[in-house]
Amino acid sequence: MGRRRRELCEALRIERPIVLGLGFGSLVAIRYAARHPGDAGSLVLAAPVARVIPERSTAVYERLGGEAAKEVAERFYGAMDERAFADFLRVCFPLLSSYELTSDVIIRADWRPDVLMGWMLGESRELDLRPELAGLDVPTLVLAGEDDAWAPLASVEEVVEHLPKGARFRSFPGARHSVFRDAPAAVEELKGFIAGLEPGRPRA
């Protein structure tokens, strides 16, 4: 995905873009910036993690949804299968936003269970972006929802700890994974970050 991101920028003749990634997108943004130094002008990482630590997530699901949510989350992060995925969508997915995620919204989403299950059973268990974070020498904004179960606050803070000094970090009480929707102040933080970039920096 990072390679395709670079190819897109080259095709559109976009230089030094502001790269924003939310959730899984933040993983793509980190890898893109790390593997192509000098390409990105700046980074916005919303709800990023460097590692998947199930215990952190299940603790938040339990706090938000009780013992039932914890049990479903443990199966989702553990013995992932189609039943665990379906139960996760029904019980845990609605907890990722402070706004009601109705069943029709979940049904209309373009889910690829095979892709997600493959990632959860494979790459997620080996993921460790901490070494790559240290080399991201570009202006970086990191945003977190303090009630985000997918990217728990402790995991986002770990990302910040491994970034070069000077990264800008803001967390929002009550916000979950949909941080821009849950916390309008996150949008204002993003605007302020962009406005504070060096004059003349491309803002594609």
Secondary structure, 3 states (H helix, E strand, C coil): CHHHHHHHHHHHCCCCCEEEEECHHHHHHHHHHHHCCCCCCEEEEECCCCCCCHHHHHHHHHHHHHHHHHHHHHHHHCCCCHHHHHHHHHHHHHHHCCCCCCHHHHHHCCCCHHHHHHHHHCHHHCCCCHHHHCCCCCCEEEEEECCCCCCCHHHHHHHHHHCCCCCEEEEECCCCCCHHHHCHHHHHHHHHHHHCCCCCCCCC
